[in-house]
Amino acid sequence: MAFSAPAAYLTHQQKVLRLYKRALRHLESWCIHRDKYRYFACLMRARFEEHKNEKDMRKATQLLREAEEEFWFSQHPQPYIFPDSPGGTSYERYECYKLPEWCLDHWHPSEKAMYPDYFAKREQWKKLRRESWEREVY
């Protein structure tokens, strides 16, 4: 997701779509076997489709509130978390091995000679950043 807006600025449609996605993700935690998951996902889709064309916004908002409450009470106690996601087993596992950008400035020229393309592009990028810094910051 490229843009994440606060909940107050989400449209009703966005809230419904996000609830649907969260419900499907938690359904994966309840249904281990794919055929069982698919069956219950179709049932859930039918429940959402049932109220798809609701014109009365008060009723639609009430339905959304009830659905969020139902989701809250029926969510899995140990939901599946993808390994690279926040809270996953591999989240930021290799962050300690990433060097800051300034460390590359202190490499010996013989070390830089092993990666000529990378360091040529890096110098172009640094030059562009120096030239555009004043315009971007001030």
N, C-alpha and C positions, 0 to 999 in steps of 0.2 A: 504494500500500500504506500503510495507516494505521499499522500496528504492525509493527515489525521486531524480532524477538527474536534473541538470540544463538543460534548453531548448537547449543549444548549443550541448549537448552530447546525445540528443535523436535521435534515428534513424527515418527515414521517416515513417516507419510502426508505431512506437510508437506515433509519432505526429498525425497520422491519427486516430489511435485507441482512443487517448485521446480527439481528436476533436469530434469523433463519440459519445463518452460517454457524453461529455459536452452537445452536441446537444440533446441527448436523455433526459438528466436531465432537460434542459430548456424546452423541449417539454412537459414534465410533468407539468410544470408551466402553459403552454398555454392550455393544454387539461386536464380538470378536470375529465371528465368521461373516464373510462378505455377503453371502446370500441373505442371511438374517438382517444384516445392516441395510441392505438394499430394500428389503421388504418394508422395514420400519421407516426408512427415508422416504419411500413413496407415500406411506401413510401420513407422514409429517407434511410432505409437500401438498397433499390433498387438503390437510387442515389449513394450510396457509392460502391455498388457492380458493378455498371456500369463501373467504372474505376479501378476495383480491379487489373486487369492484365496489367496495363499500364507499358510498358517497358522503355519508354523514361523518364529519371529522370527529365529532364528540364520541360517536360509537366506535370509530376506528381507533381513537386514542385510548378508549376504555379497553378495547380488545387487545391492543398492544400492551397496556399495563398488566392486564390479566395474564397474557402470554409470558411476559417477562417474570411475573411472580411465579407462574407455573415452572418456568425454566429454572428459576432460582431454587425452588424446592426439589426439583427432580434432577439436578445436575449430579454428575458422578463424583464420589468422594475422592477418587484419585484419577483425575482425567489424564488422558494420554498427552504428553508434552513432547513435541518434536525435539530431538537431541540438540539442535543448534538454536532453538528458541530460548528466550529468557526463562530460566527455571529448568531447562533441559540439562542433561548430563554433560553435553559437550559445549555448552554456551560459554563463549569467550575462553575456550580451552587454550588456544594458541596465542592469546593476546600478549602473554609475557614474552613471546619470542619476536614480536614485532618491534623493530628499532625505530626510534624517532627519526624524522627526516634529516635533522642536522647532523646525525652520526655519519651520514654518507659524505658529508663535506670533509671529513677527516681521514678518508681513505687515502692510502698511498697511490700515486699515479700508476704504479704497476698493477695494483688491484683494480683501479678504474679501467685500465687497458683491457681487462678481461671482458668487460661489458661496454663496448664503445657506443653501441646504439642507444642503450638505456641512458648513459650519462650525457650523450649529445642531446637527447630529448629533454632530459632533466635540466640541462643548462638553458635550453630554449624556454622551458616552463618558468624557471627562476627569473630569467630576463623579462619575460612577459609580466610576471607578477610584480617585479620591481617597477616596471613602467606604468602599470595600471593601479598600483597601490594607492596613490594619491586620489585618483578619481573614485575609487571604490569606497575608501574610508572617509574621506572628507567631503 
